[in-house]
């Protein structure tokens, strides 16, 4: 699985591809320089249950750690993953 992040000044997304086919996408907004808001996760039907959403989240977590910023998970999927996965809770905006 290949995951790339793209962003402009106010929005961004991580996109996952498997065999050159889009498997899923996680979008976020950038309200300020110190945090992002994950607002939507979408996984293609044929890839559901294969960890695509989780890998998208881990890619975004890796990016925010490099930038030393935080995440507010507005998306229900991302919020549930943050509650479940203790290894990424350090990037949650309090």
C-alpha positions as CSV (number, residue, x, y, z in Angstrom):
1,X,0.0,0.0,0.0
2,X,1.3,3.4,-1.0
3,X,0.1,6.4,1.0
4,X,0.7,10.0,0.1
5,X,-0.2,13.3,1.8
6,X,-1.2,16.4,-0.1
7,X,-2.1,19.7,1.3
8,X,-2.6,23.4,0.6
9,X,-2.9,26.3,3.0
10,X,-6.3,25.2,4.6
11,X,-7.0,21.6,3.7
12,X,-5.2,18.3,3.2
13,X,-5.6,14.6,2.7
14,X,-3.9,11.3,2.8
15,X,-4.7,8.9,-0.1
16,X,-4.0,5.2,-0.1
17,X,-3.4,3.3,-3.3
18,X,-3.1,-0.5,-3.8
19,X,-1.9,-1.7,-7.2
20,X,-2.4,1.9,-8.6
21,X,-6.1,1.8,-7.4
22,X,-7.4,4.2,-4.9
23,X,-8.2,2.2,-1.7
24,X,-9.1,5.1,0.6
25,X,-8.8,8.7,1.6
26,X,-8.7,10.7,4.9
27,X,-9.3,14.4,4.8
28,X,-8.4,17.2,7.2
29,X,-8.7,20.9,7.6
30,X,-5.9,23.2,8.9
31,X,-7.5,25.9,11.0
32,X,-4.1,27.1,12.5
33,X,-0.4,26.4,12.4
34,X,-0.5,24.2,15.5
35,X,-3.2,21.6,14.8
36,X,-5.4,19.9,12.2
37,X,-8.9,18.5,12.3
38,X,-9.5,15.1,10.7
39,X,-13.0,15.4,9.2
40,X,-13.6,12.5,7.0
41,X,-12.4,8.9,6.2
42,X,-13.5,7.0,3.2
43,X,-12.5,3.5,2.2
44,X,-13.5,1.8,-1.0
45,X,-15.9,-1.1,-0.5
46,X,-13.5,-3.7,-1.9
47,X,-10.9,-2.6,0.7
48,X,-13.1,-2.3,3.8
49,X,-11.8,-4.4,6.8
50,X,-8.2,-4.5,5.4
51,X,-6.7,-1.8,7.6
52,X,-6.7,1.0,5.0
53,X,-8.3,3.6,7.3
54,X,-5.9,2.7,10.1
55,X,-2.9,3.1,7.8
56,X,-4.2,6.4,6.6
57,X,-4.5,7.6,10.2
58,X,-1.0,6.4,11.1
59,X,0.5,8.3,8.0
60,X,-1.2,11.5,9.2
61,X,0.0,10.9,12.8
62,X,3.5,10.5,11.5
63,X,3.2,13.8,9.6
64,X,1.9,15.8,12.6
65,X,4.7,14.4,14.8
66,X,7.2,15.6,12.3
67,X,5.6,19.1,12.3
68,X,5.1,19.0,16.1
69,X,1.4,19.8,15.9
70,X,-1.8,18.2,17.2
71,X,-4.9,16.5,15.9
72,X,-8.6,17.0,16.7
73,X,-10.5,13.9,15.3
74,X,-13.9,15.1,14.2
75,X,-14.4,12.1,12.0
76,X,-16.1,9.3,13.9
77,X,-13.7,6.7,12.5
78,X,-10.6,8.7,13.5
79,X,-12.1,9.5,16.9
80,X,-12.8,5.8,17.6
81,X,-9.3,4.8,16.5
82,X,-7.8,7.4,18.9
83,X,-9.8,6.0,21.8
84,X,-8.6,2.5,20.9
85,X,-5.0,3.0,20.0
86,X,-2.9,4.3,22.9
87,X,0.3,4.6,20.8
88,X,-1.1,7.6,18.9
89,X,-2.8,9.5,21.7
90,X,0.2,11.8,22.2
91,X,-0.9,13.9,19.2
92,X,-4.4,14.5,20.4
93,X,-5.3,18.2,20.9
94,X,-6.5,18.7,24.5
